[in-house]
Amino acid sequence: GEEIHNSRIASLRDGIGLNDKFLMIRDLFDGDGDAYEEAINALDELETLDDCMIHIIENYAWNPDSEGSKFIMQLLERKLS
């Protein structure tokens, strides 16, 4: 399973299972599915990890220690590194 979690993905959605989606909606977007969709679409458009970090810092007040926050950072690293 570790290899799957470290493999490169073409889009953020490729790495998000249903449980992960609900975790992020609950953890990062206070249950707002539309806000989740907007964020995933916006982050998927960006081409560097730095751009993603700037977008996150400017637009969201996520707890960096939350499960959802850690998970989305893993996804961004898998997509952009």
C-alpha positions as CSV (number, residue, x, y, z in Angstrom):
1,G,0.0,0.0,0.0
2,E,2.9,2.4,0.7
3,E,3.9,2.3,-3.0
4,I,0.4,3.4,-4.1
5,H,0.5,6.4,-1.7
6,N,3.8,7.5,-3.1
7,S,3.1,7.0,-6.8
8,R,2.8,10.1,-9.1
9,I,-0.7,11.2,-9.9
10,A,-1.8,13.3,-12.9
11,S,-4.5,15.2,-11.1
12,L,-5.5,15.5,-7.4
13,R,-8.8,13.7,-8.0
14,D,-6.8,10.6,-9.1
15,G,-5.5,10.2,-5.6
16,I,-8.7,11.0,-3.7
17,G,-10.9,8.1,-2.6
18,L,-14.5,8.5,-1.4
19,N,-13.5,8.3,2.3
20,D,-10.6,10.8,1.7
21,K,-13.0,13.2,0.0
22,F,-15.4,13.2,3.0
23,L,-12.5,13.6,5.4
24,M,-11.3,16.7,3.6
25,I,-14.8,18.2,3.2
26,R,-15.3,17.7,7.0
27,D,-11.8,18.6,8.1
28,L,-10.9,21.5,5.8
29,F,-14.2,22.9,4.5
30,D,-16.6,22.6,7.4
31,G,-18.8,20.2,5.5
32,D,-19.1,22.5,2.4
33,G,-18.8,20.2,-0.7
34,D,-18.9,23.2,-3.1
35,A,-15.9,24.8,-1.4
36,Y,-14.0,21.5,-1.6
37,E,-14.7,21.2,-5.3
38,E,-13.6,24.8,-5.9
39,A,-10.4,24.2,-4.0
40,I,-9.5,21.0,-5.7
41,N,-10.1,22.6,-9.1
42,A,-8.0,25.6,-8.3
43,L,-5.1,23.6,-6.9
44,D,-5.2,21.2,-9.8
45,E,-4.7,24.1,-12.2
46,L,-1.5,25.3,-10.4
47,E,1.8,24.0,-11.7
48,T,4.2,24.2,-8.8
49,L,4.1,23.2,-5.1
50,D,5.1,26.8,-4.2
51,D,2.1,28.2,-6.2
52,C,-0.2,25.7,-4.3
53,M,1.2,26.7,-0.9
54,I,0.7,30.4,-1.7
55,H,-2.9,29.7,-2.8
56,I,-3.6,27.7,0.3
57,I,-2.1,30.4,2.6
58,E,-4.0,33.2,0.9
59,N,-7.4,31.5,0.7
60,Y,-7.7,29.0,3.6
61,A,-7.1,28.8,7.4
62,W,-6.3,25.1,7.6
63,N,-4.8,23.6,10.7
64,P,-1.5,22.1,9.3
65,D,-1.8,19.2,11.8
66,S,-5.3,18.1,10.7
67,E,-5.7,14.8,8.9
68,G,-7.2,16.6,5.9
69,S,-4.4,19.1,5.6
70,K,-1.8,16.4,5.8
71,F,-3.6,14.4,3.2
72,I,-3.9,17.2,0.7
73,M,-0.2,18.0,1.1
74,Q,0.7,14.4,0.3
75,L,-1.5,14.6,-2.8
76,L,0.1,17.9,-3.9
77,E,3.6,16.4,-3.4
78,R,2.6,13.3,-5.4
79,K,1.3,15.4,-8.3
80,L,4.0,18.1,-8.4
81,S,7.3,16.5,-7.3
